[in-house]
Amino acid sequence: MGQGELIAIGTEKLELGGKGMTDNQECRFDVLLDLPRDRAFSLFVDRLDLWWTSPFHGSGEDKVEAGIEPFPGGSCYETDSNGRRIWGTVLSIEPPIFIRIAWQVSQDGEEVADPLTASRLMVNFREAGEKTRMEIIHNEFLRHGENGSDYLLQMRAGDGWPRIIANLREASKNAG
């Protein structure tokens, strides 16, 4: 895999947006960031202002302040003209190695109040020389109910994780 490639992994590796992805139960993306691991982790956890895009319905063009409270049980939140909304709960974290989050946003872009009924997001940060290989695994979509499979496909599509990852990549250039 060359630098700058984004690979979506199901049972097989495919180019982003590739056809024929099997209908398994996870989104998996491997991203190479041109930052050392500690700075890549900090970008993801501490600098959401550089890359965050609201997943909530109706967030519009409002200025959004987003953050992650970096401890187990901490909130992943955003604040805009609609107030403070929780988009996740930190389940576990070990800087600069990984963060695991309950993804508390429904397919319709609404807040999911109970982290037990939310899908799971695991982000691993692996050293790759002077760069970082960031592995994103978003799974357990069945926790979102009967439309979990549709939500999985939505997060694989261009406005899901690929858009978030593009923002992270751009932010990593400016954070370097």
ZARO-473425 format. One record per residue: y, z, x of N, C-alpha, C in turn; residue in three letters. Coordinates in nm, 4 decimals. Example, Ala and Ser with C-alpha at 12.3 -4.5 7.8 and 13.67 -1.06 7.14 Angstrom:
<sites>
<site <-0.5690,0.7800,1.3190>,<-0.4500,0.7800,1.2300>,<-0.3300,0.7800,1.3200>,ALA>,
<site <-0.2250,0.7080,1.2850>,<-0.1060,0.7140,1.3670>,<0.0030,0.7870,1.2900>,SER>,
</sites>
This chain:
<sites>
<site <-0.1180,0.0000,0.0853>,<0.0000,0.0000,0.0000>,<0.1231,0.0000,0.0891>,MET>,
<site <0.2104,-0.0971,0.0720>,<0.3304,-0.1054,0.1533>,<0.4396,-0.0135,0.1039>,GLY>,
<site <0.5378,0.0088,0.1902>,<0.6489,0.0954,0.1523>,<0.7211,0.0373,0.0326>,GLN>,
<site <0.7592,0.1244,-0.0607>,<0.8335,0.0806,-0.1766>,<0.7474,0.0365,-0.2932>,GLY>,
<site <0.6144,0.0309,-0.2746>,<0.5279,-0.0069,-0.3851>,<0.5045,0.1116,-0.4756>,GLU>,
<site <0.4887,0.0828,-0.6010>,<0.4560,0.1845,-0.6992>,<0.3214,0.1468,-0.7558>,LEU>,
<site <0.2274,0.2364,-0.7456>,<0.0929,0.2082,-0.7927>,<0.0613,0.2998,-0.9097>,ILE>,
<site <0.0173,0.2426,-1.0179>,<-0.0332,0.3203,-1.1312>,<-0.1838,0.3239,-1.1155>,ALA>,
<site <-0.2401,0.4411,-1.1267>,<-0.3825,0.4550,-1.1022>,<-0.4507,0.5025,-1.2295>,ILE>,
<site <-0.5426,0.4255,-1.2780>,<-0.6305,0.4678,-1.3868>,<-0.7658,0.4832,-1.3210>,GLY>,
<site <-0.8631,0.4049,-1.3648>,<-0.9890,0.4023,-1.2924>,<-0.9780,0.3048,-1.1771>,THR>,
<site <-0.8779,0.2226,-1.1793>,<-0.8563,0.1277,-1.0716>,<-0.7074,0.1247,-1.0395>,GLU>,
<site <-0.6744,0.0802,-0.9184>,<-0.5335,0.0703,-0.8808>,<-0.4774,-0.0601,-0.9344>,LYS>,
<site <-0.3606,-0.0511,-0.9944>,<-0.2948,-0.1676,-1.0505>,<-0.1479,-0.1640,-1.0167>,LEU>,
<site <-0.0873,-0.2798,-1.0072>,<0.0570,-0.2847,-0.9916>,<0.1201,-0.2251,-1.1162>,GLU>,
<site <0.2368,-0.1690,-1.1007>,<0.3105,-0.1131,-1.2136>,<0.3210,-0.2167,-1.3242>,LEU>,
<site <0.2877,-0.1741,-1.4441>,<0.2977,-0.2637,-1.5577>,<0.1806,-0.3599,-1.5677>,GLY>,
<site <0.0791,-0.3420,-1.4832>,<-0.0360,-0.4311,-1.4829>,<-0.1115,-0.4249,-1.6142>,GLY>,
<site <-0.1743,-0.5367,-1.6492>,<-0.2526,-0.5426,-1.7724>,<-0.3926,-0.4909,-1.7434>,LYS>,
<site <-0.4601,-0.4462,-1.8465>,<-0.5990,-0.4095,-1.8323>,<-0.6222,-0.2664,-1.7869>,GLY>,
<site <-0.5206,-0.1820,-1.7891>,<-0.5433,-0.0421,-1.7539>,<-0.6413,0.0175,-1.8529>,MET>,
<site <-0.7361,0.0900,-1.8047>,<-0.8311,0.1518,-1.8960>,<-0.7611,0.2620,-1.9733>,THR>,
<site <-0.8117,0.2908,-2.0919>,<-0.7504,0.3927,-2.1767>,<-0.8067,0.5294,-2.1406>,ASP>,
<site <-0.7707,0.5793,-2.0229>,<-0.8131,0.7145,-1.9874>,<-0.7044,0.8107,-2.0315>,ASN>,
<site <-0.7072,0.9307,-1.9837>,<-0.6163,1.0320,-2.0368>,<-0.5103,1.0777,-1.9381>,GLN>,
<site <-0.4688,0.9921,-1.8460>,<-0.3622,1.0348,-1.7556>,<-0.2781,0.9178,-1.7081>,GLU>,
<site <-0.1543,0.9514,-1.6724>,<-0.0663,0.8623,-1.5971>,<-0.0725,0.9132,-1.4547>,CYS>,
<site <-0.0887,0.8244,-1.3597>,<-0.0928,0.8662,-1.2202>,<-0.0112,0.7653,-1.1399>,ARG>,
<site <0.0841,0.8180,-1.0650>,<0.1689,0.7327,-0.9826>,<0.1765,0.7904,-0.8423>,PHE>,
<site <0.1714,0.7031,-0.7444>,<0.1857,0.7373,-0.6038>,<0.3163,0.6759,-0.5567>,ASP>,
<site <0.4038,0.7550,-0.4997>,<0.5357,0.7071,-0.4593>,<0.5621,0.7530,-0.3168>,VAL>,
<site <0.6092,0.6632,-0.2330>,<0.6458,0.6984,-0.0968>,<0.7977,0.7134,-0.0906>,LEU>,
<site <0.8428,0.8339,-0.0551>,<0.9862,0.8604,-0.0416>,<1.0209,0.8720,0.1052>,LEU>,
<site <1.1328,0.8167,0.1428>,<1.1779,0.8180,0.2822>,<1.2519,0.9485,0.3122>,ASP>,
<site <1.1829,1.0593,0.2859>,<1.2360,1.1933,0.3111>,<1.1224,1.2808,0.3624>,LEU>,
<site <1.1522,1.3797,0.4479>,<1.0497,1.4778,0.4835>,<1.0090,1.5572,0.3589>,PRO>,
<site <0.8905,1.6153,0.3624>,<0.8348,1.6816,0.2443>,<0.9267,1.7883,0.1850>,ARG>,
<site <0.9844,1.8745,0.2669>,<1.0683,1.9817,0.2116>,<1.1896,1.9249,0.1378>,ASP>,
<site <1.2456,1.8151,0.1873>,<1.3621,1.7553,0.1206>,<1.3223,1.6784,-0.0049>,ARG>,
<site <1.2042,1.6163,-0.0038>,<1.1550,1.5469,-0.1231>,<1.1280,1.6485,-0.2343>,ALA>,
<site <1.0660,1.7611,-0.1986>,<1.0397,1.8665,-0.2960>,<1.1716,1.9194,-0.3529>,PHE>,
<site <1.2678,1.9447,-0.2662>,<1.3979,1.9955,-0.3088>,<1.4687,1.8953,-0.4004>,SER>,
<site <1.4582,1.7676,-0.3698>,<1.5180,1.6652,-0.4557>,<1.4593,1.6754,-0.5962>,LEU>,
<site <1.3276,1.6875,-0.6057>,<1.2621,1.6928,-0.7363>,<1.2970,1.8203,-0.8127>,PHE>,
<site <1.2956,1.9342,-0.7440>,<1.3112,2.0634,-0.8117>,<1.4575,2.1089,-0.8229>,VAL>,
<site <1.5367,2.0852,-0.7202>,<1.6720,2.1424,-0.7134>,<1.7847,2.0445,-0.7432>,ASP>,
<site <1.7592,1.9147,-0.7378>,<1.8679,1.8159,-0.7482>,<1.8481,1.7191,-0.8639>,ARG>,
<site <1.8163,1.7714,-0.9798>,<1.7957,1.6868,-1.0967>,<1.9211,1.6079,-1.1314>,LEU>,
<site <2.0375,1.6586,-1.0899>,<2.1629,1.5879,-1.1156>,<2.1628,1.4489,-1.0532>,ASP>,
<site <2.0786,1.4262,-0.9520>,<2.0733,1.2967,-0.8844>,<1.9768,1.1974,-0.9489>,LEU>,
<site <1.8820,1.2441,-1.0317>,<1.7808,1.1517,-1.0814>,<1.7373,1.1702,-1.2266>,TRP>,
<site <1.7701,1.2809,-1.2899>,<1.7177,1.3111,-1.4220>,<1.7675,1.2140,-1.5283>,TRP>,
<site <1.6775,1.1717,-1.6163>,<1.7087,1.0938,-1.7343>,<1.6509,1.1687,-1.8530>,THR>,
<site <1.7305,1.1988,-1.9498>,<1.6846,1.2777,-2.0634>,<1.5747,1.2072,-2.1412>,SER>,
<site <1.4652,1.2788,-2.1691>,<1.3588,1.2213,-2.2520>,<1.3818,1.2474,-2.4013>,PRO>,
<site <1.4885,1.3199,-2.4354>,<1.5103,1.3598,-2.5731>,<1.5765,1.2501,-2.6557>,PHE>,
<site <1.5308,1.2391,-2.7784>,<1.5881,1.1460,-2.8744>,<1.7312,1.1911,-2.9070>,HIS>,
<site <1.8232,1.0965,-2.9079>,<1.9590,1.1281,-2.9475>,<2.0452,1.1870,-2.8375>,GLY>,
<site <1.9967,1.1847,-2.7125>,<2.0794,1.2401,-2.6049>,<2.1940,1.1457,-2.5706>,SER>,
<site <2.1773,1.0180,-2.6034>,<2.2855,0.9205,-2.5898>,<2.3453,0.9145,-2.4507>,GLY>,
<site <2.4740,0.8935,-2.4475>,<2.5466,0.8775,-2.3224>,<2.6105,1.0077,-2.2751>,GLU>,
<site <2.5759,1.1181,-2.3398>,<2.6322,1.2474,-2.3016>,<2.6026,1.2801,-2.1563>,ASP>,
<site <2.6940,1.3518,-2.0952>,<2.6688,1.4072,-1.9627>,<2.5653,1.5171,-1.9792>,LYS>,
<site <2.4599,1.5118,-1.8984>,<2.3510,1.6077,-1.9083>,<2.3415,1.6867,-1.7791>,VAL>,
<site <2.3354,1.8173,-1.7933>,<2.3079,1.9044,-1.6799>,<2.1622,1.9472,-1.6940>,GLU>,
<site <2.0826,1.9274,-1.5883>,<1.9400,1.9599,-1.5958>,<1.9004,2.0486,-1.4797>,ALA>,
<site <1.7971,2.1281,-1.5017>,<1.7514,2.2161,-1.3962>,<1.6076,2.2609,-1.4156>,GLY>,
<site <1.5514,2.3133,-1.3096>,<1.4187,2.3730,-1.3105>,<1.4317,2.5106,-1.2489>,ILE>,
<site <1.3876,2.6123,-1.3230>,<1.3829,2.7480,-1.2677>,<1.2537,2.7571,-1.1872>,GLU>,
<site <1.2625,2.7602,-1.0536>,<1.1460,2.7397,-0.9664>,<1.0553,2.8618,-0.9468>,PRO>,
<site <0.9981,2.9092,-1.0570>,<0.9011,3.0183,-1.0510>,<0.8091,3.0059,-1.1722>,PHE>,
<site <0.6859,3.0575,-1.1635>,<0.5953,3.0498,-1.2783>,<0.6588,3.1120,-1.4020>,PRO>,
<site <0.6547,3.0383,-1.5115>,<0.7179,3.0816,-1.6354>,<0.8618,3.0347,-1.6479>,GLY>,
<site <0.9165,2.9772,-1.5415>,<1.0544,2.9286,-1.5437>,<1.0700,2.8095,-1.6361>,GLY>,
<site <1.1898,2.7935,-1.6885>,<1.2202,2.6833,-1.7796>,<1.2625,2.5588,-1.7035>,SER>,
<site <1.2235,2.4458,-1.7583>,<1.2760,2.3160,-1.7177>,<1.3650,2.2764,-1.8348>,CYS>,
<site <1.4918,2.2564,-1.8106>,<1.5869,2.2456,-1.9209>,<1.6921,2.1402,-1.8946>,TYR>,
<site <1.7603,2.1068,-2.0000>,<1.8814,2.0261,-1.9892>,<1.9814,2.0805,-2.0894>,GLU>,
<site <2.1073,2.0642,-2.0549>,<2.2152,2.1069,-2.1419>,<2.3099,1.9891,-2.1600>,THR>,
<site <2.3404,1.9576,-2.2854>,<2.4371,1.8527,-2.3161>,<2.5176,1.8966,-2.4384>,ASP>,
<site <2.5841,1.8053,-2.5046>,<2.6662,1.8428,-2.6198>,<2.5823,1.8975,-2.7355>,SER>,
<site <2.4508,1.8734,-2.7321>,<2.3604,1.9273,-2.8343>,<2.3132,2.0679,-2.8004>,ASN>,
<site <2.3527,2.1209,-2.6847>,<2.3099,2.2541,-2.6418>,<2.2002,2.2465,-2.5377>,GLY>,
<site <2.1347,2.3593,-2.5164>,<2.0283,2.3682,-2.4165>,<1.8943,2.3369,-2.4822>,ARG>,
<site <1.8187,2.2468,-2.4179>,<1.6865,2.2116,-2.4677>,<1.5857,2.2276,-2.3542>,ARG>,
<site <1.4699,2.2799,-2.3893>,<1.3625,2.2995,-2.2917>,<1.2748,2.1763,-2.2910>,ILE>,
<site <1.2548,2.1148,-2.1735>,<1.1639,2.0010,-2.1631>,<1.0354,2.0387,-2.0898>,TRP>,
<site <1.0287,2.1629,-2.0407>,<0.9065,2.2039,-1.9744>,<0.9084,2.3502,-1.9357>,GLY>,
<site <0.7917,2.3986,-1.8972>,<0.7744,2.5336,-1.8442>,<0.6960,2.5221,-1.7148>,THR>,
<site <0.7442,2.5874,-1.6094>,<0.6729,2.5853,-1.4814>,<0.5465,2.6695,-1.4964>,VAL>,
<site <0.4322,2.6076,-1.4741>,<0.3044,2.6777,-1.4820>,<0.2658,2.7361,-1.3471>,LEU>,
<site <0.2914,2.6599,-1.2405>,<0.2675,2.7089,-1.1051>,<0.3512,2.6249,-1.0094>,SER>,
<site <0.3820,2.6857,-0.8951>,<0.4669,2.6187,-0.7965>,<0.4367,2.6769,-0.6592>,ILE>,
<site <0.4294,2.5885,-0.5603>,<0.4154,2.6307,-0.4218>,<0.4990,2.5372,-0.3349>,GLU>,
<site <0.6262,2.5749,-0.3135>,<0.7148,2.4903,-0.2324>,<0.6631,2.4804,-0.0896>,PRO>,
<site <0.6714,2.3681,-0.0270>,<0.7078,2.2354,-0.0770>,<0.5846,2.1510,-0.1096>,PRO>,
<site <0.4788,2.2128,-0.1565>,<0.3513,2.1424,-0.1741>,<0.3328,2.0861,-0.3148>,ILE>,
<site <0.3606,2.1648,-0.4185>,<0.3404,2.1143,-0.5547>,<0.4200,2.1942,-0.6566>,PHE>,
<site <0.4331,2.1325,-0.7738>,<0.4838,2.2005,-0.8933>,<0.4020,2.1483,-1.0110>,ILE>,
<site <0.3619,2.2388,-1.0996>,<0.2849,2.2043,-1.2192>,<0.3640,2.2527,-1.3403>,ARG>,
<site <0.3824,2.1631,-1.4369>,<0.4718,2.1880,-1.5499>,<0.4015,2.1533,-1.6812>,ILE>,
<site <0.4270,2.2331,-1.7849>,<0.3909,2.1948,-1.9219>,<0.5042,2.1039,-1.9711>,ALA>,
<site <0.4728,1.9779,-2.0047>,<0.5718,1.8777,-2.0468>,<0.5972,1.8947,-2.1965>,TRP>,
<site <0.7090,1.9574,-2.2310>,<0.7371,1.9981,-2.3679>,<0.8309,1.9031,-2.4415>,GLN>,
<site <0.7985,1.7756,-2.4346>,<0.8727,1.6734,-2.5079>,<0.7697,1.5918,-2.5853>,VAL>,
<site <0.7938,1.5727,-2.7139>,<0.7008,1.4958,-2.7967>,<0.7217,1.3461,-2.7757>,SER>,
<site <0.6298,1.2681,-2.8289>,<0.6400,1.1228,-2.8208>,<0.7695,1.0737,-2.8850>,GLN>,
<site <0.8169,1.1443,-2.9861>,<0.9395,1.1053,-3.0568>,<1.0664,1.1593,-2.9910>,ASP>,
<site <1.0516,1.2200,-2.8724>,<1.1688,1.2706,-2.8024>,<1.2216,1.4005,-2.8591>,GLY>,
<site <1.1346,1.4802,-2.9168>,<1.1734,1.6102,-2.9712>,<1.1153,1.7210,-2.8838>,GLU>,
<site <1.1791,1.8352,-2.8872>,<1.1345,1.9511,-2.8098>,<1.0029,2.0057,-2.8669>,GLU>,
<site <0.9077,2.0357,-2.7795>,<0.7820,2.0998,-2.8171>,<0.7970,2.2468,-2.7799>,VAL>,
<site <0.8019,2.3339,-2.8789>,<0.8335,2.4752,-2.8542>,<0.7247,2.5487,-2.7768>,ALA>,
<site <0.6002,2.5198,-2.8044>,<0.4886,2.5946,-2.7464>,<0.4298,2.5203,-2.6269>,ASP>,
<site <0.4388,2.5778,-2.5062>,<0.3830,2.5101,-2.3894>,<0.2317,2.4885,-2.3986>,PRO>,
<site <0.1623,2.5636,-2.4834>,<0.0179,2.5446,-2.4983>,<-0.0151,2.4133,-2.5687>,LEU>,
<site <0.0817,2.3570,-2.6417>,<0.0590,2.2305,-2.7123>,<0.1288,2.1146,-2.6413>,THR>,
<site <0.1563,2.1301,-2.5146>,<0.2267,2.0287,-2.4362>,<0.1345,1.9700,-2.3302>,ALA>,
<site <0.1566,1.8428,-2.2960>,<0.0799,1.7801,-2.1892>,<0.1152,1.8458,-2.0562>,SER>,
<site <0.0433,1.8090,-1.9527>,<0.0598,1.8717,-1.8213>,<0.1088,1.7696,-1.7194>,ARG>,
<site <0.1984,1.8169,-1.6336>,<0.2545,1.7351,-1.5268>,<0.2293,1.8064,-1.3948>,LEU>,
<site <0.1656,1.7368,-1.3012>,<0.1416,1.7899,-1.1670>,<0.2073,1.6950,-1.0689>,MET>,
<site <0.2922,1.7493,-0.9825>,<0.3577,1.6677,-0.8804>,<0.3225,1.7290,-0.7454>,VAL>,
<site <0.2502,1.6507,-0.6643>,<0.2104,1.6923,-0.5296>,<0.2971,1.6207,-0.4269>,ASN>,
<site <0.3287,1.6897,-0.3204>,<0.4112,1.6357,-0.2129>,<0.3290,1.6414,-0.0851>,PHE>,
<site <0.2926,1.5249,-0.0297>,<0.2080,1.5186,0.0892>,<0.2845,1.4540,0.2035>,ARG>,
<site <0.2723,1.5143,0.3205>,<0.3378,1.4572,0.4382>,<0.2753,1.3228,0.4719>,GLU>,
<site <0.3607,1.2276,0.5054>,<0.3176,1.0948,0.5472>,<0.4052,1.0560,0.6660>,ALA>,
<site <0.3776,1.1172,0.7807>,<0.4647,1.1005,0.8960>,<0.5967,1.1691,0.8682>,GLY>,
<site <0.7051,1.0944,0.8797>,<0.8374,1.1503,0.8502>,<0.8770,1.1278,0.7042>,GLU>,
<site <0.7848,1.0714,0.6264>,<0.8100,1.0440,0.4850>,<0.7226,1.1359,0.4005>,LYS>,
<site <0.7336,1.1204,0.2701>,<0.6550,1.2014,0.1773>,<0.5890,1.1122,0.0744>,THR>,
<site <0.4606,1.1337,0.0557>,<0.3882,1.0687,-0.0523>,<0.3885,1.1651,-0.1700>,ARG>,
<site <0.4555,1.1258,-0.2759>,<0.4647,1.2069,-0.3957>,<0.3635,1.1512,-0.4964>,MET>,
<site <0.2717,1.2376,-0.5393>,<0.1699,1.1991,-0.6364>,<0.2054,1.2662,-0.7684>,GLU>,
<site <0.2248,1.1851,-0.8704>,<0.2603,1.2343,-1.0033>,<0.1414,1.2115,-1.0951>,ILE>,
<site <0.0933,1.3193,-1.1562>,<-0.0177,1.3108,-1.2510>,<0.0283,1.3768,-1.3809>,ILE>,
<site <0.0372,1.2974,-1.4850>,<0.0755,1.3470,-1.6170>,<-0.0470,1.3280,-1.7056>,HIS>,
<site <-0.1052,1.4384,-1.7547>,<-0.2301,1.4293,-1.8295>,<-0.2337,1.5274,-1.9457>,ASN>,
<site <-0.3497,1.5393,-2.0055>,<-0.3748,1.6263,-2.1203>,<-0.2855,1.5905,-2.2395>,GLU>,
<site <-0.2690,1.4609,-2.2626>,<-0.1869,1.4127,-2.3740>,<-0.2449,1.4498,-2.5098>,PHE>,
<site <-0.3734,1.4789,-2.5144>,<-0.4341,1.5178,-2.6420>,<-0.3739,1.6467,-2.6963>,LEU>,
<site <-0.3112,1.7253,-2.6096>,<-0.2425,1.8466,-2.6561>,<-0.1282,1.8134,-2.7525>,ARG>,
<site <-0.0794,1.6891,-2.7461>,<0.0295,1.6462,-2.8352>,<-0.0216,1.6038,-2.9726>,HIS>,
<site <-0.1518,1.6095,-2.9933>,<-0.2065,1.5772,-3.1248>,<-0.2660,1.4385,-3.1334>,GLY>,
<site <-0.2795,1.3909,-3.2562>,<-0.3509,1.2658,-3.2816>,<-0.2845,1.1434,-3.2204>,GLU>,
<site <-0.1558,1.1493,-3.1895>,<-0.0875,1.0360,-3.1268>,<-0.0805,1.0485,-2.9745>,ASN>,
<site <-0.1613,1.1371,-2.9182>,<-0.1598,1.1586,-2.7740>,<-0.1855,1.0328,-2.6930>,GLY>,
<site <-0.2780,0.9479,-2.7380>,<-0.3081,0.8233,-2.6647>,<-0.1889,0.7289,-2.6647>,SER>,
<site <-0.1172,0.7231,-2.7774>,<0.0029,0.6384,-2.7835>,<0.1113,0.6913,-2.6899>,ASP>,
<site <0.1221,0.8237,-2.6846>,<0.2224,0.8850,-2.5967>,<0.1900,0.8553,-2.4504>,TYR>,
<site <0.0624,0.8610,-2.4155>,<0.0194,0.8259,-2.2800>,<0.0659,0.6845,-2.2451>,LEU>,
<site <0.0425,0.5897,-2.3325>,<0.0845,0.4513,-2.3082>,<0.2363,0.4404,-2.2970>,LEU>,
<site <0.3076,0.5167,-2.3785>,<0.4539,0.5169,-2.3736>,<0.5042,0.5667,-2.2379>,GLN>,
<site <0.4415,0.6714,-2.1847>,<0.4855,0.7258,-2.0558>,<0.4483,0.6346,-1.9393>,MET>,
<site <0.3463,0.5503,-1.9552>,<0.3109,0.4519,-1.8527>,<0.4057,0.3329,-1.8532>,ARG>,
<site <0.4677,0.3074,-1.9681>,<0.5531,0.1895,-1.9847>,<0.6857,0.2059,-1.9104>,ALA>,
<site <0.7623,0.0992,-1.9026>,<0.8847,0.0935,-1.8245>,<0.9857,0.2034,-1.8474>,GLY>,
<site <1.0005,0.2501,-1.9710>,<1.0980,0.3554,-1.9987>,<1.0413,0.4958,-1.9783>,ASP>,
<site <0.9152,0.5055,-1.9391>,<0.8535,0.6354,-1.9124>,<0.8646,0.6709,-1.7646>,GLY>,
<site <0.7506,0.7012,-1.7035>,<0.7510,0.7408,-1.5634>,<0.8067,0.6355,-1.4679>,TRP>,
<site <0.7831,0.5057,-1.4896>,<0.8427,0.4079,-1.3975>,<0.9948,0.4202,-1.3873>,PRO>,
<site <1.0625,0.4472,-1.4984>,<1.2092,0.4645,-1.4951>,<1.2468,0.5913,-1.4196>,ARG>,
<site <1.1750,0.7008,-1.4464>,<1.2022,0.8270,-1.3777>,<1.1809,0.8105,-1.2276>,ILE>,
<site <1.0736,0.7424,-1.1907>,<1.0414,0.7215,-1.0492>,<1.1462,0.6333,-0.9818>,ILE>,
<site <1.1924,0.5306,-1.0512>,<1.2991,0.4458,-0.9951>,<1.4235,0.5294,-0.9669>,ALA>,
<site <1.4562,0.6207,-1.0582>,<1.5714,0.7096,-1.0368>,<1.5488,0.8003,-0.9161>,ASN>,
<site <1.4271,0.8540,-0.9030>,<1.3940,0.9387,-0.7874>,<1.4067,0.8600,-0.6572>,LEU>,
<site <1.3563,0.7384,-0.6565>,<1.3645,0.6541,-0.5358>,<1.5101,0.6306,-0.4944>,ARG>,
<site <1.5920,0.5981,-0.5931>,<1.7338,0.5730,-0.5645>,<1.8003,0.6998,-0.5140>,GLU>,
<site <1.7692,0.8125,-0.5762>,<1.8261,0.9407,-0.5338>,<1.7818,0.9771,-0.3924>,ALA>,
<site <1.6590,0.9420,-0.3564>,<1.6095,0.9759,-0.2229>,<1.6865,0.8987,-0.1150>,SER>,
<site <1.7337,0.7791,-0.1480>,<1.8148,0.7025,-0.0529>,<1.9469,0.7735,-0.0260>,LYS>,
<site <2.0047,0.8310,-0.1309>,<2.1326,0.9003,-0.1177>,<2.1179,1.0409,-0.0617>,ASN>,
<site <1.9976,1.0993,-0.0759>,<1.9737,1.2342,-0.0258>,<1.9329,1.2325,0.1214>,ALA>,
<site <1.8989,1.1152,0.1717>,<1.8512,1.1030,0.3093>,<1.9629,1.1095,0.4060>,GLY>,
</sites>
